[in-house]
Amino acid sequence: FDLSNGTASSMFDEEQAAADEAESLHLSLDSSKETISEQKDKYEQIAEMLVVAGYFRARIARLKPFDKLLGGLAWCISSTATDLDIDLFFEEEMNLGLKIRLGENIVRALRGMKCPFPLQPHQIQGLDYGALFPVFQWLVAQVMAVRKDMGDAYKRFAAYQFSQHSAPMPEDVERDEKRASARPFFELLHNAYRPKRRYRRRELVGKGANARELHVQSVLLEYGRDVKTSVAEAKEQKKKQSSAAAASGPSRQMSEAEAERKAEAEARAEAEAEEKLVEAAFSGLRQISLVDEDAVAVEGKIDPEKEKAVAMEKKKKEAAVKSEVAKLVGMNRNEIEKASEVYQASAEAVQAAGANTAKGREETHKREISKLKKQKKLQEKRIAALEEASAVIFEAVEEARRELEEKRERTKRVEEEIEKIRALVSDDSSSDMTALMDLVALNEQLKAQEAEFKAHCKKQMEEWQEELKRLQENPFPPEERERLDRIETLFDTEKAKVDRLQSLRAAKSREVAALKRQIDEVPTRTELVQYERRFVELYEMVAAKLEETKGYYTKYNAVTDALEFTKRETSFMQTLQENFKPSFKNDNGREQFNKNMQAFLDGVKATEAKVDSKRGAEKSRREKLMEEYAQLAERQRKYFKAVKDFQEECNRNEELQNEARREA
């Protein structure tokens, strides 16, 4: 059996199938099998994505890949509901010009949609699947997102229409009732944990007790009272009174000395009372700060055994602060009342002694009375200021007490939660709880380290700022200035060199860009293949159009000839009908009629012979063209075979080169 013909035919069939597949994918005939397989996989993935998105025309097997992908691009862009003033109308059996125009419109639409993957018209026409695949992925994702948004919008609109025109569902009623019953608890939680605005004074200089003292002093200054100068003012006022009394005369030295002693005792008692009051306020605020610190410590690290002792100690401190402040304020009032009684007694004594004195002593006595009245008014103002200060202190104490109560309640809640957690925690998870507490302690330690590090950085920054200020204030020495000048000169020289080199580099860059443009102007192999394919398609289109036009011309000529012959026949028949009866009336007319008929018959035969000769010439011309077509088909077959052999030899050469490189 001879199997050579069968083997050759099977090989030819495989080659023809590969050529058909490459042509269907718009690939060159010399493409490798790997390239064809990869492009086919990309095409199948794109078709599957289009079907999943809803473009079911991609399932039609008789459609060309170009028509499927072009229609899929137009459909995806239209389905994204993007506002674009671009014509994306796609129809079946479009000619090449309309397809190219639609591809250009699709590229402009993708740019308007800000597609992250660039695409060119020739990539669509050449079916560059590597460039088309990410674009289809992005478009399908946009279509699915728009479809989901539209579905949600329609669903909300349908639910709204249903709620407007239908009775509420039992589930909705139950949900509304539950929501209404839970609203008070929600509002309670919302009001309990809403943010509270707290006004904070600017941070005072100092820490601890010093900051508290400055705070109290600033509060007293707001009411027009300076605590530190009260004693000095009292002493200065008493000195003025004693000097005025000494100027009144020696006759009143005993009464004036006694009044001076009483005034000094009164001022000293008043100053001591004020100092005790201020010291009590300071100590009370210090104790309040200690109470706050203890509360914070208890809140940060709860110890159930020490919490009760800490709470008792807080209560004792608060009671001590309140009693001490109230005692000192009461003591100050008692001292002021004693001073007022002494003043009244001295005034009565002066009035009794003044009855036996002269008129000048009465005036002096009046002046003393006016001074004492002024002093009384001053003391009353001081009492009012101290009462206001005590009210401020009491408010601070009450605020501290409220904060302490809140912290106690919070501590109690935290303890209850901890007890609940401890009750829920089993022996197996005790190790996890221990690890969690260790992590919390580590977190606190890290926070402390962070604060310490920030303070250290701040201190170091201040030191560096001082050093920088010192360096800015102190000029450089002459040697250092000379060295800096040399460095600046060298820097300018090097900078000039760098600028010159940059200008040279810019010139070279321009030359490189010009060369790149020249290189880009030379088409690559892929572009040449695409151009060849486009020219072939244009040639086929022009040839088809030319063939169609030739058919029209041939048909027109044939119809024209038929019309001419029909007209001749019609005119002959009319002439025959008109001259037949008159010609047969005599013998001469009959002979003339026969001669005319014979001449017409000879003309018809001549025309028939001419048409037959023309038909024979066209037939011989057709046979000659068929022979030329057979020769060209044979040459094409040989060309394809030579191209295939050349591709195989190229692949073999490439394999040999790879083996040689590996051996080397």
ZIFEN-V316018 format. One record per backbone hydrogen bond with DSSP energy under -1.0 kcal/mol. CO is the residue of the C=O (numbers start at 1). NH is the residue of the N-H. Records with the same first field share a line. If there is no record, write none. Layout:
CO: NH, NH
This chain:
3: 7
4: 8
5: 9
6: 10
7: 11
8: 12
9: 13
10: 14
11: 15
12: 16
13: 17
14: 18
15: 19
16: 20
17: 21
18: 22
19: 23
20: 24
21: 25
22: 27
23: 26
28: 31
32: 36
33: 37
34: 38
35: 39
36: 40
37: 41
38: 42
39: 43
40: 44
41: 45
42: 46
43: 47
44: 48
45: 49
46: 50
47: 51
48: 52
49: 53
50: 54, 55
54: 56
55: 58
56: 59
57: 60
64: 68
65: 69
66: 70
67: 71
68: 72
69: 73
70: 74
71: 75
72: 76
73: 77
74: 78
75: 79
76: 80
78: 81
82: 84
84: 86
95: 99
96: 100
97: 101
98: 102
99: 103
100: 104
101: 105
102: 106
103: 107
104: 108
105: 109
106: 110
107: 111
108: 112
109: 113
110: 115
111: 114
120: 124
121: 125
122: 126
123: 128
127: 129
128: 132
129: 133
132: 136
133: 137
134: 138
135: 139
136: 140
137: 141
138: 142
139: 143
140: 144
141: 145
142: 146
143: 147
144: 148
145: 149
146: 150
147: 151
148: 152
149: 153
150: 154
151: 155
152: 156
153: 157
154: 158
155: 159
156: 160
157: 161
158: 162
159: 163
160: 164
161: 165
162: 166
169: 173
170: 174
171: 175
172: 176
173: 177
174: 178
175: 179
176: 180
177: 181
178: 182
179: 183
182: 186
183: 187
184: 188
185: 189
186: 190
187: 191
188: 192
189: 193
207: 210
208: 212
209: 213
210: 214
211: 215
212: 216
213: 217
214: 218
215: 219
216: 220
217: 221
218: 222
220: 225
221: 224
227: 230
229: 233
230: 234
231: 235
232: 236
233: 237
234: 238
235: 239
236: 240
237: 241
238: 242
239: 243
240: 244
241: 245
242: 246
243: 247
245: 248
250: 253
252: 256
253: 257
254: 258
255: 259
256: 260
257: 261
258: 262
259: 263
260: 264
261: 265
262: 266
263: 267
264: 268
265: 269
266: 270
267: 271
268: 272
269: 273
270: 274
271: 275
272: 276
273: 277
274: 278
275: 279
276: 280
277: 281
278: 282
279: 283
280: 284
281: 285
282: 286
283: 287
284: 288
285: 289
286: 290
287: 291
288: 292
289: 293
290: 294
291: 295
292: 296
293: 297
294: 298
295: 299
296: 300
297: 301
303: 307
306: 310
307: 311
308: 312
309: 313
310: 314
311: 315
312: 316
313: 317
314: 318
315: 319
316: 320
317: 321
318: 322
319: 323
320: 324
321: 325
322: 326
323: 327
324: 328
325: 329
326: 330
327: 331
328: 332
329: 333
330: 334
331: 335
332: 336
333: 337
334: 338
335: 339
336: 340
337: 341
338: 342
339: 343
340: 344
341: 345
342: 346
343: 347
344: 348
345: 349
346: 350
347: 351
348: 352
349: 353
350: 354
358: 362
359: 363
360: 364
361: 365
362: 366
363: 367
364: 368
365: 369
366: 370
367: 371
368: 372
369: 373
370: 374
371: 375
372: 376
373: 377
374: 378
375: 379
376: 380
377: 381
378: 382
379: 383
380: 384
381: 385
382: 386
383: 387
384: 388
385: 389
386: 390
387: 391
388: 392
389: 393
390: 394
391: 395
392: 396
393: 397
394: 398
395: 399
396: 400
397: 401
398: 402
399: 403
400: 404
401: 405
402: 406
403: 407
404: 408
405: 409
406: 410
407: 411
408: 412
409: 413
410: 414
411: 415
412: 416
413: 417
414: 418
415: 419
416: 420
417: 421
418: 422
419: 423
420: 424
421: 425
429: 433
430: 434
431: 435
432: 436
433: 437
434: 438
435: 439
436: 440
437: 441
438: 442
439: 443
440: 444
441: 445
442: 446
443: 447
444: 448
445: 449
446: 450
447: 451
448: 452
449: 453
450: 454
451: 455
452: 456
453: 457
454: 458
455: 459
456: 460
457: 461
458: 462
459: 463
460: 464
461: 465
462: 466
463: 467
464: 468
465: 469
466: 470
467: 471
468: 472
469: 473
470: 474
477: 481
478: 482
479: 483
480: 484
481: 485
482: 486
483: 487
484: 488
485: 489
486: 490
487: 491
488: 492
489: 493
490: 494
491: 495
492: 496
493: 497
494: 498
495: 499
496: 500
497: 501
498: 502
499: 503
500: 504
501: 505
502: 506
503: 507
504: 508
505: 509
506: 510
507: 511
508: 512
509: 513
510: 514
511: 515
512: 516
513: 517
514: 518
515: 519
516: 520
517: 521
524: 528
525: 529
526: 530
527: 531
528: 532
529: 533
530: 534
531: 535
532: 536
533: 537
534: 538
535: 539
536: 540
537: 541
538: 542
539: 543
540: 544
541: 545
542: 546
543: 547
544: 548
545: 549
546: 550
547: 551
548: 552
549: 553
550: 554
551: 555
552: 556
553: 557
554: 558
555: 559
556: 560
557: 561
558: 562
559: 563
560: 564
561: 565
562: 566
563: 567
564: 568
565: 569
566: 570
567: 571
568: 572
569: 573
570: 574
571: 575
572: 576
573: 577
574: 578
575: 579
576: 580
579: 583
580: 584
582: 585
586: 590
587: 591
588: 592
589: 593
590: 594
591: 595
592: 596
593: 597
594: 598
595: 599
596: 600
597: 601
598: 602
599: 603
600: 604
601: 605
602: 606
603: 607
604: 608
605: 609
606: 610
607: 611
608: 612
609: 613
610: 614
611: 615
612: 616
613: 617
614: 618
615: 619
616: 620
617: 621
618: 622
619: 623
620: 624
621: 625
622: 626
623: 627
624: 628
625: 629
626: 630
627: 631
628: 632
629: 633
630: 634
631: 635
632: 636
633: 637
634: 638
635: 639
636: 640
637: 641
638: 642
639: 643
640: 644
641: 645
642: 646
643: 647
644: 648
645: 649
646: 650
647: 651
648: 652
649: 653
650: 654
651: 655
652: 656
653: 657
654: 658
655: 659
656: 660
657: 661
658: 662
659: 663
660: 664
